[in-house]
């Protein structure tokens, strides 16, 4: 089936912007609903993208948004929530109730395909509310049977220009002489945001994606400490790292939860008890993942001689963790 029009829910964010760009490049019409159009103003220059102010949690509004589209892509995800059991109200609303509403709207409008982006490590018995809520969202998608046909994607933590992962540590390294680090031994297999967007676009047109769940990751596994060391070097601000024991890390995260935009929570730390690592091939369809070292030097730091050195060293295969 030719894909001509897509509803991109959660399309104003980091991953959504990459997906919108790739779809626009393929001349696909993209509807991006958002509560505030100002959040998606960077997408207005894309010729086939239509930014619509709308509340996707309202069933009637959602029904109107998905009417007449060839596919729906759900990217909505949050990292913080008020706590609850098995997960808090905010996680429930974004990760469970919204997918249920999207499935119902797609079924009523006879939308052929739904691509749902979850998270690597999602599990009903996961150690964090985030991972448990993501698993419940996946269950809501699969419960639809084949109406609509669905694909579930589980990306690892994503990197790329404008991300909230590598750039966060780069900023911290330039501001503080010492980096107290919670979860220093946690393992990650970060994936390039453009690779995730490419997989999403491939799933829209490849029948082999129907009814499948794919993990998405990069080519290499790092500890969090290795990542922070590398990123701080790229930022021309190498810093000593102080790994925090679990109790102290939890205390630090609890204090951060009082901030207006917390960079860490206790639930985030619980998520790190599960390795953010793919169980098999990093990408489906035989696609080759992009190394962090091939991309990060172009957007972290000031393109200094150090950054260029890291870029050349990574391409020569001499960067080791």
KEPADO-404465 format. One record per residue (C-alpha): residue in three letters; z, x, y. Coordinates in steps of 0.05 Angstrom, whole numbers, plus 5000, padded with zeros to 4 digits. Example, Ala and Ser with C-alpha at 12.3 -4.5 7.8 and 13.67 -1.06 7.14 Angstrom:
BEGIN
ALA515652464910
SER514352734979
This chain:
BEGIN
UNK500050005000
UNK498250265069
UNK504250325115
UNK502550075185
UNK509149825214
UNK516350045199
UNK523149835224
UNK527450455234
UNK534750245236
UNK539150795264
UNK532951125292
UNK535751375358
UNK539951935327
UNK538652635301
UNK535152455236
UNK531951825265
UNK528552235320
UNK525352685268
UNK523052095226
UNK520251735287
UNK516352355307
UNK513352435238
UNK511551705232
UNK508451695301
UNK504452315281
UNK501651895224
UNK499851325272
UNK505150865242
UNK508050335288
UNK515650425291
UNK520749925316
UNK527250265335
UNK532949775350
UNK538850035389
UNK544649725427
UNK542850135489
UNK535650325503
UNK538150935541
UNK540351235475
UNK533151245450
UNK529651425515
UNK527352075484
UNK523051665436
UNK519351285491
UNK514051825498
UNK511851725426
UNK505651275430
UNK507050835369
UNK514650755379
UNK517550115407
UNK524950165427
UNK528349485426
UNK535349325451
UNK538448935393
UNK544848855352
UNK542749005281
UNK549348725255
UNK547148025276
UNK543447705217
UNK538747295261
UNK536847895302
UNK535948315240
UNK531447785209
UNK526947805271
UNK526648565271
UNK524348625199
UNK519348055201
UNK512348315190
UNK514049035174
UNK511549415114
UNK518049785103
UNK525149855130
UNK528750525136
UNK536350505143
UNK539451135172
UNK545850835199
UNK551951265185
UNK558551435219
UNK563452005205
UNK569851695231
UNK573451035218
UNK580150705223
UNK583450815156
UNK583750305100
UNK583350205025
UNK578550354993
UNK575550505062
UNK576850315134
UNK573849735174
UNK568850165212
UNK566150485148
UNK565849795116
UNK561849515174
UNK556850095180
UNK556150325108
UNK557149695067
UNK556349045106
UNK550249285145
UNK546349485081
UNK548148805052
UNK545248465114
UNK539048905113
UNK537748735040
UNK538447995054
UNK533748035114
UNK528548445075
UNK528847945017
UNK527947345064
UNK522147685101
UNK519047945036
UNK519148665061
UNK516049075005
UNK520349705010
UNK527149935035
UNK529050665042
UNK536550755048
UNK539651415069
UNK546451525039
UNK550152195031
UNK550652744980
UNK557152654941
UNK557551904950
UNK561951624894
UNK566251004883
UNK572051464865
UNK570551994917
UNK576352344952
UNK574652065021
UNK573651375050
UNK566951615077
UNK564251795008
UNK567051154976
UNK563950715030
UNK557251075023
UNK557450924948
UNK558950194962
UNK552950175008
UNK548550454953
UNK551149924905
UNK549149384955
UNK542049654956
UNK541449694881
UNK544348994873
UNK537948724905
UNK534048864842
UNK526848964862
UNK526548494922
UNK525848914963
UNK523849514923
UNK528550074943
UNK529450824947
UNK536251154959
UNK536651854989
UNK542752294989
UNK541952865038
UNK546753455045
UNK549353635114
UNK543253715158
UNK541354265206
UNK536154315261
UNK535354345336
UNK540453865366
UNK544653795303
UNK552253685305
UNK553754195251
UNK551054895266
UNK551154775341
UNK558454565339
UNK560555225308
UNK556055615356
UNK559655285415
UNK566455405386
UNK564756145374
UNK562656235447
UNK569055905473
UNK574656185429
UNK576456895409
UNK578956665340
UNK576356105295
UNK581755765253
UNK577655455198
UNK579554865153
UNK575954835087
UNK573455545091
UNK571755565017
UNK568154895016
UNK561054964991
UNK554954695027
UNK547454685014
UNK544854485083
UNK538054165089
UNK533154195147
UNK532653535183
UNK525053585183
UNK525053645107
UNK529253015102
UNK524552645149
UNK518552885108
UNK521752615044
UNK523051945077
UNK515751895099
UNK513352105030
UNK517651564997
UNK514151035039
UNK507451185009
UNK509051444939
UNK510150914885
UNK514051434845
UNK519751354895
UNK521050624878
UNK527750514845
UNK529751244850
UNK535651614879
UNK534052304905
UNK538752854928
UNK536253274986
UNK538653974999
UNK536554665023
UNK534755274982
UNK541555624986
UNK548955484976
UNK554055765025
UNK561455725035
UNK563455435101
UNK566156115121
UNK559456435107
UNK555955915149
UNK560656005208
UNK560156755205
UNK552556725206
UNK552256205262
UNK557156585306
UNK553057215297
UNK546756835319
UNK550556585380
UNK552057315397
UNK559357145391
UNK561957415324
UNK569157195316
UNK574857325267
UNK575756735221
UNK582656495201
UNK582256045139
UNK587555505143
UNK591655275083
UNK590754545066
UNK597254305097
UNK595954645163
UNK588654415162
UNK590953695153
UNK595753765212
UNK590154045255
UNK585453475235
UNK590852955248
UNK591553225319
UNK584053225330
UNK583752485311
UNK587052325377
UNK581152615416
UNK575952125444
UNK570452455402
UNK573952825346
UNK570253395314
UNK574453345251
UNK578752835215
UNK583152835154
UNK577952415119
UNK572652945135
UNK577053465102
UNK577853025041
UNK570252975036
UNK569953735033
UNK573853724968
UNK567153554936
UNK561854094940
UNK556053874986
UNK551254164935
UNK545353844897
UNK546053754822
UNK538753924809
UNK532354094848
UNK533754114922
UNK527953654941
UNK523753144903
UNK516153134894
UNK516053894885
UNK517254004959
UNK519754684982
UNK526054675024
UNK526455045090
UNK531555615094
UNK536855575148
UNK535256295166
UNK528056105182
UNK530055575233
UNK536955705262
UNK535156325303
UNK530255915344
UNK535555435371
UNK542355785367
UNK544256275421
UNK539556525474
UNK533856795432
UNK537057475439
UNK535058105403
UNK540557945353
UNK537357265338
UNK530557565329
UNK533558095284
UNK536657555239
UNK530057185236
UNK526357805214
UNK531758005165
UNK531757315132
UNK524257335123
UNK524758015090
UNK529857735040
UNK535658165062
UNK540457635087
UNK546157565038
UNK552657155041
